[in-house]
């Protein structure tokens, strides 16, 4: 059913999405087909199948990684709610997200860099009896629709006392129609433009406590971290497979000369299949404790990014000048692949974290 949705609904929209069209049409159909359910035990008859979600995400990303990225943002937001202790979110919001009626996103790029010592946390909040008054700005958050009551995102903020002394970090699900939240599209992107990406400006935005995911946040983050990172490999696997497919098409007429290139489609396919076997094994228990497991997860995510870089280079070389034609698949795959390379955690971020864990061992 996922392949059918990709071929019948997504494929006719791919070029328009690449040019900036944001639509939830595909996500709605994917939700109805069960693509967001595998990794959510409470909505999947008690079964946790993280790799099932990754496989569906790869199928989507093989055609259009902008949509694959939106799917990742959505499925990871479901993951946040599932692993929280908030019964209201689990009963009133999560089922609608899993079914493709509501849509989720993640605003954790800045917090992940904050916890890695790369940048400061950009959101602060003052706690009241009933909620949090949030201030600050997040530059880019995707899979959103300004003012929509059906779109939500997970965010982390530093909670202050009334006298402004910071004392802990907390995480909450935030609706896009929150009073005091302004959403602006500040820039245009050469890739991933059709992903509903906004700058978020909080000006004394009051968030009721019923939206709380975790307070304090660190034990909760340890629980969700591996799943968050592993889910990203669905994007990587899909764009690599899409690049391989395009190389095979180029080889229908250019196989003799393309034989002189590095990274043939057959070689990349073998390495991708091996990487997917590794990822599947890591998905068996994403709650495995210990830093050695997290290091293995980071290494698998890094492997996906590095394979993306090789696939992006190779697909353009296989296509030749035709890859530069407007809306050519090869140059779209190049732009998509580089998003996997730079999206948090980026290659440099991953290498920094792996080095830290190696030094601590």
Secondary structure, DSSP 8 states (H G I E B T S, - for coil): -HHHHIIIIIGGGHHHHHTT---SHHHHHHHHTTTTTTT-GGGTTT---HHHHHHHHHHHHHH-HHHHHHHHHHHHHHHHHHTSS-HHIIIIIHHHHHTTSSEEEE--HHHHHHHTTSS---EEEEE-SSEEEEEEEEEEE-S--TT-TTEEEEEEEEEE-TT--EEEEEEEEEETT-TTEEEE-----SSSTTS--EEEEEEEEEEEGGGEEEES-HHHHHHHHHHHHHHHHHHHHHHHHHHHHHHHHHHHHHHHHHTTSSS-HHHHHHHHHHHHHHHHHHHTTTT--SHHHHHHHHHHHHHHHHHHHHHHHHHHHHHGGGGGSTT-HHHHHHHHHHHHHHSSS-HHHHHHHHHHHHHH-
